[in-house]
């Protein structure tokens, strides 16, 4: 019966589930990047996100179905208490700034520190310069962002959630990178697993003087 039900929900049919978090200052367009990628929507009147929300979308990578669970949070300080739960289990992060607001780029360093404090050390991080449609108002040169990414070992892309430029590409790139890391790890684990019939040798040794010392200590 449950198998029959699952056919009505193809969304539940996936090979990998990856949690990706969106971080960055308030107003840089995190929620619109999320809605553009997951629902192909853009809302000009978008309000500040309160707390946390997430949306999902599945994509194909190397013939595998990758379901992305993308989390979005408020950039305001007062919601910062949620950080550790927000980052838990995240395998990717899109660190977003607004190309027209220099301060949002300056704050990238602080967000990066927070990521490194709270998230898994192997998290894949991509810096995203959003609002590339406002090129006439640009205050963050692409070269500056690229130089920062090279120094910090991040990937980089500029997007426009409004014009739907590179949004798909940003998520595809980060999800593909995560998939390659995860599938390599799985292969390495298979390689190091003992082969059937190999057995594990157990060598029994005499107790060392160290353990003898310990047991005599306990006796006192």
C-alpha positions, 0 to 999 in steps of 0.5 A: 500500500505504501509503495502505491502511495509513493508513486503519487509523490515523485518528490520523495524519490531521490538518491541524495538529500542535501541541506544548503543554507542561505546566509548574508545580510538582511535585504541582499535577496536570499529569499528571492534566490530561494523562491526563484530556484524552488518555485521560479517566483520573484516578489518585488515586495518581499518582506524580511524573513522572520526566523527560518523557512526552507523549500526543496527542489530536486535536480539531476546530477550524473543521472542521480536525483539530488533533492536540495533542502534550501534553508533561508534565515533572517539576516537581522541580529536578533534572530541569531540565537537559531544559528547552531540548529540552522547550520546542523547537517548543512553540507553547503552554504550560499553566502550572499551579498548585494553588489550595490551595497559595499557594506553587505560585502564587507560583512561577508567576512563576519558571516564566513567566521560564523559559518566556520564556527558553527557549520561542519568544517567540510561545508561547501561555500559559494559566495554569491553577488546578487542583484547583478541587474543593478549594474549601473549602481554597482559598488562591489567590483567583481574582481574584489569578490573574486580575489576574496574567494581565491584567498578563502578557497570559495567558489563565486558567482554573480546572480540576479534573482529579478532577471533569473540570471545564474540562479539555476547555475549557482544552485547547480554548481554547489549541489554538483560540487557537494555530490562529487565530494559525497560520492567520492567519500562513499567510494573511499569508504567502500575501498577501505571496507574489508573484503568478504572472506578477508577476515580481521586478524586479532593479535593477542599480546601480553599485558604491558607494564603500563596496564599492570601499573594501572591495575595495581593503582586501582588495587591501592 
